[in-house]
């Protein structure tokens, strides 16, 4: 069985790093391109983190710089969760290669047009780049198999009562993606809150004895402590570490890990209290055809096993 070709659009970010590790090391995934989205940190910092981490794990793939800010808004970052650098207190070595001389949109268009089969886009940050791609180059839509994204929440947000961070940062871009007609799989907080490492999982990572596992543990320990003291405290953050972004690539590798249903989804961009909210039509009252496969549960045991399967390579 051949590998699944993917373009990854991400904003590293601690949980993005875990996603990149699984994507680049799993035998079923062929990463054609990585593009960076400003979100967890500024564009300068997420580009640097992507270059450093990909080099650190001994891989090399084109990394193209994305847009510096959302389509219509000032950039909001999550430095209170991911730290000043975006990857906690960890210092990774200088990268072995440089950022692409192509912009994210240029590189996406080129990779899609040159592909021999439709490509899956895995998006784990604000959807600025993906929205811009679809808006400026609608002709590439047939070349996209699906967009698997981490974002949104059907029943409650993590930066406002209704909005999840990625959607809140650039709701206009998110709405372009949702209404694009391209198949969408949405990994929102409803499922990612179930995709966590518990205390025993973290201890196993800490004592495994490899340099990589120690580096990942240091990042995740920072992430856990930051989440536990965040003003946007979510239930049980003090006890577990949620690997939100890992869900998106895990779904591409093995959809059987998850359960979901098809719904119509729209993204609110002008509400006084609901900007960035993903409105999931559970009751099917809007009369619209479903435009997204919305995940709602995950087999946590198998999910963790999948992540750990690439740590010893």
N, C-alpha and C positions, 0 to 999 in steps of 0.2 A: 504494500500500500504506500502511495507516495506521500510526501510531506505536504502540509497545508501552508501555502504561501501567505504571509501576513505583512502588513505595514503596522507598526506600533507608533501611536501618538501618545506621549506621556509627559508628566511633569515631575521628574524625580526630585524629592519625595521618597520617603522610606518605603512605603508599600509599593511604589512603582519599581524600586530596586528589586524587591522580591519577585515582582512580576517579570522583570527583565531577565532575572536569573533563570526562571522556569522556561521562559520563551526561548532563550538562546541555547539552553542546554537540553531541552526535551527533543527526543529523536523524531517526533512527528511534526515539528514546526520548522518552517524555513522563513527566517526574518529577512525580508527584502530591504527594509528601510526602517529607521527610527527617526521620528520627528519630535520636536520638543514643544510643549505648550506651557506658557506662563501660567502658574497656578499655585502649587505648593510653595514655590519661591519665584523670584524674578526669572526672566528668560536667560539672563547671563548665567545665573547659578544653576538652573536646571540643565542647560547645555553642558556646563562643566561637570556636573554630577553624572550625566549620561556618558560622556566621554571617559571619565575616570573609572566608573564602575564597569563598563563594557571592557575596557582595557584590563582592569584588575582581574576579571575572570577569564582572561586570555582569549577574548573574542574580538573580532573587528567587523563592523558593518557600517554602512553610511549613516551618519547622524546629521540631520539637517535642521537648522534653526528655524523655529516657527515665529509667529507674530508676537510682538512684545506686550500687547495688551488686548483686552476684549474688543469686540467689534464696536460697541457704542459706549463703553463704560471705562472708568478707571480700574486698574488692576487691584484686586484684593488677594493677598497671599496668606498662607497658613503657617507663618514662621513660629507661631505659638505652639504648633504641633510638631513641625519638622525641624525646627531649629534655625539658627542664623545661616547655616550653609544649605540646609534642606535635607541633610542626611544625619542629623543629630550631631554628636561630637566626634564622629569618625573622620579621620584624615586619610584619604586614599592617595596612592602615588599619582604622579603626573601621568597623563594619558600617553599612549604609544602612537596615536594618530590624531588628526585635527578634524574639526567640524567641516562639513561639506561646503563647497563654494556655491552650492545651489540652495535656494530657499526651500523651506518645507513644502510649499505649494508646488514649486517647480519640480522638486524631486518626486512628490506624490504623483503628479500628472505623468511624468516620464516613466516611472515604475509601472503604473497602471496601464499605460498605453503599450508598453513593451511586453507585458505579461502574456503568457500563452494560455492562461486560464484566469478566471475571476479571482480576485484577491480579497481576503478578509482584512478589514481595518479594525484593530484593537485600540480603543481610545480610553485612557485611564486618567485624563486630566480634563480641564475645561475644553469645550468642543470648538474653540476658536478656529484652529487650523482646519478641522474637518468641515465645519460650516463654511468657511471661506472657500475651500476646495469645491464643495458642491454648488455654492453660489456662483463662483467664477467659471467653473468648468463642468457644467451639467452633463456634457458629452461623455464624461468618464463613468457615469453611474452604471452602465451595463458591465463595466469592468470590475465592479465591486460586488463580491459575493454577498457580504453582509457587514454590518458595523456592530461589533460587540463592544458595548461601552459600560464603564463603571460610572454611575451617576443617577441621581434622583432618589426619590423615596415615595412610596405610595401612601405611607401612613405616618409620616413625621420626619422632619429634617434633622440636621446636625449643626447648622449655623443660624437658622431661624426655626420657628415652630413647624414650618412646612417645607423648607428648602435644604437640600443637600449641597455641599460646598461646590462641586464641579458645575452643577447647574446654576447655582447662585452667582458664580463668577461671570459667566457669559450666557445668560438665558436666551438672548437673541440667536446666538450660534446654535445652541441646543435645539431651539425650535426649528431652525432650518434643517438640522439633521433629522429630527423626528418627522417632519412633513416632507422629506425628500423623495419618498417612494422607494428608497433603498431598504432592504430588510434590516431591521434593528433588533438586537437582543439587548435588553436592559438589565444590568446587574446593579440594582439599587440597594439602599441600606436595608431593605426588608430581607434580602438574602445575605448581604455581606456582613451583617451583624451576627449571622450564624457561622461565618467562616473565620474562625479564630484559632489562635494557639493558646492553650491554657498553661498553667504554671508547670505542669509536668512536661509538656512539649518544649517549653522554653529551657527547662533544666537539661533535657536531652540535647538540645542544641548547644548549650553552654559547655557540656562535658564531652562533646564528641571529639574534641582535640585537634581539629583542623583550623588553619588560619582563617579560612572562609567562614566557617561556622562561628568562630569567635567574633569576627567582624560583623556578621549579621546579628548575632546576639547583642552586641553593643548598640547597634542601631535600634533594634526592637526594644531593648530595655529603655532607651531614651524615649522612644515612641510611646511605650506603655506609661511611663511616668508623666510625660507631657499630656497625654490624653486623660490620665487620672486627675490631673490638676487643672484641666481646661475649664474655662467658664462655660463651655458648651458640653458639660459632662453628660455622657450617655450611660445607660445602665451597665454595670459590671465592668466598666473600663479599668477599674483598679485590679481586677483579677485576670483579665484576658487581653490579648492583642489581636485586633481584627485586621485581617489581611484583605482589605477591601478590593484593591486593584488586582490581586491575584485571581479573583473570581473570573475576570474577563478572559484571561488566557487559559485558565483551567477549563472554562466552558468550551473553548475552541478545541482543546486537547481531548476532552471527554464530556460531551454534553449530558451523559447519563448520570453525572454527579449531581445534577440539578433538576428541579421541577419548576415549571412555569406555565403560564397561560397567555393567550394572545388577547391584547386589548388595544383600544385607541388611547394614545398618550399625547398630551400637549403640554407645553411648558409656559408657565405664566411669566410675563415680563413687565407688567405694569401695575400689579396689585400693591396696595399700600403696605400690606403685611405678608404677602404671598409671593413676592418676586423670586423667581427661581424654582417655584414649586412645580413638580411634575404631577399633572392631573391625570390619573389613571382611571378610565371609565369602567370600573368594576361592574357596575350595574347595567352598562351598555345603554344608557339613557340618551346619549348624544346622537345616536343614529349614524355614527361614523364607522367605517370599516376598520378593523384592527390594523395598526401600523407598527406594533412592537411585540416581541415575545418577552414578557415580563417575568423574570425569575423570582420565585418566592421561597425556595428552600434548597438546602444543600446537604449532601451526606458528608458531615464534617470529618469523620474518621478517614474516609477515602480521600477527601480534599487535602488533609494534612499529610497523608501518605504520599500523595502525588508531589507535593512540595518537597518533602524530605528525600524523594527518590533521586533528585538531581544534586544533592549536596555533597555526595561522595565522589563525584566524577573528577 
